[in-house]
Amino acid sequence: MKSVLLIGMGKFGELLGEDLLNMGDEIMIVDKNEDVINRLAPKYTGAVIANCMNVDTLQSLDIPSFDVCVVAIGDDFQSSLEITSNLKDLGAKYVISRANTEIQRKFLLRAGADEVVYPNRDIAEKLAVKINAEKVYDYIELDSEYSIFEIAVPDKWKGKTLVEANPRGKHGLNILTIKKGKQILPSPDANYRFEEGDHMVVFGNTEKIIEFTNKQR
C-alpha cells in the first residue's frame, strides 16, 4: 500500500485515482475546482480544495509524508511545472508529472520530476504497435529500445519444444512466461512443448519483436 498525493482531478487524475483505490492505496486528492472535490471526496482518504501554485498550501499538506506525489494537471503546463518544482523543494520523495509533448517532458525533468508520463502518447504508441503486429496482445515499453510483449505462439512452433524452436538464438526473444488461458508458467524449461492457444510473454528489442510477429501473419 502506498500513500499518494494526487494533484489535478481531471479525467486522467480521476481514472488514476480509481485505479489506485482498487489497489488499496491511501490517497489525498487536491484540485481547485470545488464541485469536483465535493463529488469525489467521499471515496478518498483526504480531499482538499486548493490551488497548489501556492507554496503555503503545499507546505500544509506535509509533502514528505507521501510515498508518491502525482501532478496530473493536463491543461495548464505552467502550473504543472511550478508545482513539480515546489514539490521537490518541499522534500517530495518521488514526483510523477504529466506531459503532453516531448518539450514538456524535458522541462518537467529539469524541474525535478522523477518520472514523466504521457497518457495520450502512450495510448497512441500501444495502438500503433498492435496495428502493426496483429498477434500482439499486450506491450510494455521499458525504454526507447527494449520492451516486454505478450504474443501468440507461431503455428509452426506448436508441437515443438522450446529448445527446438530456439526463440532466443534465432529471433532474440527471451521468454519470461507462457500463458495458457488463465494459467501462468513462469520460466519454462527447455523441454516445454508449445500447444495450441499458448501465448508467450517475451523480452527483447522492440523492433525485432514487431518484425518477428509481422512475419507470422
Number of C-alpha atoms within 10 A of each C-alpha: 10 13 17 22 25 23 24 24 23 16 12 15 22 17 12 16 24 14 12 17 16 9 11 11 17 18 23 20 25 26 21 15 15 12 10 16 19 12 9 15 16 10 13 15 14 15 19 18 17 16 17 23 16 12 15 9 14 18 15 8 14 12 21 16 14 20 15 19 26 23 27 22 24 20 12 8 16 12 16 25 25 17 24 28 19 21 25 19 13 14 14 22 15 18 22 20 26 25 26 16 12 12 9 19 20 13 14 25 18 13 19 21 25 15 14 20 15 17 13 12 14 13 10 12 13 15 13 11 17 16 11 13 20 15 19 21 15 13 20 14 15 12 9 8 11 16 17 21 24 21 23 20 20 20 13 10 17 16 14 15 16 19 14 13 19 16 15 15 10 8 15 16 21 18 20 17 17 23 18 15 9 5 8 14 13 12 12 14 11 12 11 16 16 22 15 13 13 15 23 24 22 22 23 19 19 21 12 15 23 19 14 16 18 14 10 14 10
